[in-house]
């Protein structure tokens, strides 16, 4: 069950992020590229037609999303998930330090590059504060025959696209899902309290193991984990008591805050 939950966590994170694109924004980026190509072939009429359509789509985006500064045009997802155990990670770190000590930097680099467990979401976004106005300024240049200048300006517009990368550590996401599953077990009616207690410990131990994995891989700092470990340990002391709900709420809140800090 824990293995299935761990696999499902990765799938859930990918699904939530891979499709968060505005269709019109993707078309705007693609059409801007086409206009640059058209200008390269001195096709003034074709470039103007394309950019007029782009300008209309930008106006529509602004109307639909007042106040929005960036709208994602493309989203790229990369997954890096070290397959070894926590002990394997610790051994790899020791080996890396030894390699560095003996000046074998390039070998150490190859070893370190595998020490990651994360999803990276890279978004290329259109800045709605500047992009539309610049497109509108380029159209008159084309109409006045300044094709080369228009091509240069349009290429510069593409340089204003904003690229951002969010890194989400998989062990932290998995720990969050495991703790959610554990909290639900406390209210499961088809098992005795002792059976529930045993299952909850299995899930919380697994969550703690994932957090230890995240700490070994260098996500966050020691103080963040120290607090979370203490709160997970406190769960077992309050199970089936009036204090239980508050303890669950606190650990989920602190883990959520920690996850947001890592993302930032």
C-alpha positions in Angstrom: 0.0 0.0 0.0 2.8 2.4 0.9 4.6 1.6 -2.5 1.4 2.2 -4.4 0.8 5.5 -2.6 4.4 6.6 -3.3 4.0 5.9 -7.0 0.6 7.6 -7.1 2.1 10.8 -5.5 4.5 11.2 -8.4 1.7 10.6 -10.9 -0.6 13.2 -9.1 2.2 15.8 -9.1 2.8 15.4 -12.8 -0.9 15.5 -13.7 -1.5 18.6 -11.7 1.3 20.6 -13.3 1.8 19.2 -16.9 -1.5 20.6 -18.3 -1.6 24.0 -16.6 -1.2 25.9 -19.8 -3.4 28.5 -21.4 -4.1 27.3 -24.9 -4.2 30.8 -26.3 -0.8 31.6 -24.8 0.8 28.6 -26.4 -0.6 29.7 -29.8 0.7 33.3 -29.3 4.2 32.0 -28.7 4.0 29.7 -31.8 2.5 32.4 -34.0 5.1 34.9 -33.0 7.8 32.5 -34.2 5.9 32.2 -37.5 5.8 35.9 -37.9 9.6 36.1 -37.4 10.0 33.4 -40.1 7.7 35.4 -42.4 9.8 38.5 -41.9 12.9 36.5 -42.7 11.4 35.8 -46.1 10.3 39.4 -46.5 6.7 38.4 -46.4 5.3 41.6 -45.0 1.7 40.8 -45.6 1.9 37.4 -44.0 3.7 38.7 -41.0 1.2 41.5 -40.5 -1.7 39.1 -40.7 -0.1 36.8 -38.1 0.7 39.6 -35.7 -2.7 41.1 -36.0 -4.2 37.8 -34.9 -1.6 37.6 -32.1 -2.6 41.0 -30.9 -6.2 40.1 -30.8 -5.5 36.9 -28.8 -3.4 38.9 -26.4 -6.2 41.4 -25.9 -8.6 38.5 -25.2 -6.2 37.0 -22.6 -5.9 40.3 -20.8 -9.7 40.7 -20.8 -10.2 37.2 -19.4 -7.4 37.6 -16.8 -7.4 41.2 -15.6 -4.4 41.9 -13.4 -2.5 38.7 -14.4 1.1 39.5 -15.1 2.3 36.2 -16.5 0.5 33.5 -18.5 2.2 30.1 -19.1 2.6 29.3 -22.8 4.6 26.1 -22.4 5.3 23.7 -19.5 8.1 21.2 -19.4 8.2 18.5 -16.8 11.4 16.6 -15.8 11.5 13.9 -13.2 14.7 12.8 -11.3 14.1 10.0 -8.8 17.1 8.3 -7.1 16.2 4.6 -6.9 18.4 3.5 -4.0 17.7 3.4 -0.3 18.5 6.1 2.2 21.7 4.1 3.1 22.7 4.1 -0.6 22.3 7.9 -0.5 24.5 8.3 2.6 27.1 6.0 1.0 27.1 8.0 -2.2 27.6 11.2 -0.2 30.6 9.7 1.6 32.1 8.5 -1.6 31.6 11.9 -3.2 33.4 13.6 -0.3 36.2 11.1 -0.6 36.5 11.8 -4.3 36.6 15.5 -3.8 39.2 15.1 -1.1 41.4 13.4 -3.6 40.8 15.9 -6.4 38.6 13.7 -8.5 36.1 16.4 -9.2 34.6 15.1 -12.5 33.9 11.7 -11.1 32.3 13.3 -8.1 30.1 15.5 -10.4 28.8 12.4 -12.1 28.0 10.8 -8.8 26.3 13.9 -7.3 24.2 14.4 -10.4 22.2 11.3 -9.6 21.5 12.4 -6.0 18.1 14.0 -6.6 14.5 13.0 -6.1 12.3 15.8 -7.5 9.9 17.0 -10.2 11.0 20.1 -12.0 8.3 22.1 -13.7 9.7 24.7 -16.1 7.2 27.3 -17.4 7.8 29.7 -20.3 5.3 32.6 -19.7 4.2 35.6 -21.7 4.5 38.9 -19.8 1.2 40.6 -20.3 2.4 43.9 -19.1 4.9 44.4 -22.0 4.3 41.8 -24.7 1.0 43.1 -26.2 2.2 46.7 -26.5 5.4 45.7 -28.3 3.5 43.5 -30.8 1.3 46.5 -31.6 4.4 48.7 -32.1 5.9 46.3 -34.6 2.9 46.2 -37.0 3.3 49.8 -38.1 7.0 49.2 -38.8 6.1 46.4 -41.2 3.4 48.6 -42.9 6.1 51.3 -43.4 8.5 48.9 -45.1 11.0 48.6 -42.2 11.1 44.8 -42.4 14.5 44.3 -41.0 13.9 46.6 -38.0 10.5 44.8 -37.4 12.3 41.4 -37.5 14.9 42.6 -35.0 12.3 44.0 -32.6 10.1 40.9 -32.9 13.1 38.7 -32.0 13.7 40.9 -29.0 10.1 40.3 -27.9 10.8 36.6 -27.6 13.7 37.4 -25.3 11.1 38.9 -22.8 9.4 35.6 -22.3 9.8 34.6 -18.6 11.2 31.2 -17.8 10.6 29.9 -14.2 11.4 26.5 -12.7 9.7 25.1 -9.7 11.4 22.2 -7.9 9.2 19.8 -5.9 11.1 17.2 -3.8 9.3 13.9 -4.3 10.1 12.6 -0.7 8.4 15.6 0.8 5.3 15.1 -1.4 5.3 11.4 -0.5 5.6 12.2 3.2 2.6 14.5 2.9 0.5 11.8 1.3 1.5 9.2 3.8 0.6 11.4 6.7 -2.8 12.1 5.1 -3.4 8.4 4.7 -2.3 7.8 8.3 -4.6 10.4 9.7 -7.6 8.8 7.9 -6.8 5.5 9.5 -7.5 6.8 13.0 -11.2 7.1 12.1 -11.4 3.7 10.3 -14.3 1.7 11.9 -13.6 -1.8 10.6 -10.4 -2.3 12.6 -9.7 -2.2 16.4 -7.9 0.7 17.9 -4.8 -1.4 18.3 -4.9 -2.5 14.6 -5.4 1.1 13.6 -2.6 2.2 15.8 -0.2 -0.4 14.2 -1.2 0.7 10.7 -0.8 4.4 11.6 2.7 3.7 12.9 3.6 1.9 9.6 2.5 5.0 7.6 4.0 7.6 9.9 7.3 5.6 10.0 7.2 5.6 6.2 6.6 9.3 6.1 9.5 9.9 8.5 11.7 7.7 6.2 10.8 9.9 3.3 11.6 13.1 5.2 15.0 11.6 6.2 15.5 10.8 2.5 14.8 14.5 1.6 17.1 15.7 4.3 19.9 13.4 3.0 19.4 14.8 -0.5 19.8 18.4 0.8 16.3 19.7 0.5 15.8 22.3 3.2 17.7 22.6 6.5 18.1 20.5 9.6 15.8 22.7 11.8 12.9 22.2 9.5 13.2 18.4 9.8 13.8 18.4 13.5 10.4 20.0 14.1 8.6 17.6 11.8 10.2 14.5 13.3 9.2 15.7 16.8 5.6 16.3 15.6 5.4 12.9 14.0 6.6 11.3 17.2 3.9 13.2 19.1 1.2 11.7 16.9 1.5 8.3 18.6 1.2 9.9 22.1 -2.2 11.5 21.3 -3.9 8.9 19.1 -7.6 8.4 19.9 -7.6 11.4 22.4 -9.1 14.8 22.3 -5.7 16.3 21.4 -5.2 14.1 18.3 -6.9 16.4 15.8 -4.8 19.4 16.8 -1.5 17.3 16.5 -2.5 16.1 13.0 -3.4 19.6 12.0 -0.1 21.0 13.2 2.1 18.5 11.5 0.2 18.9 8.2 0.4 22.7 8.5 4.1 22.7 9.2 4.8 20.2 6.4 2.7 22.3 4.0 4.7 25.5 5.0 8.0 23.6 4.6 6.9 22.4 1.1 6.0 26.0 0.1 9.4 27.2 1.3 11.2 24.6 -0.7 9.2 25.5 -3.8 10.1 29.2 -3.3 
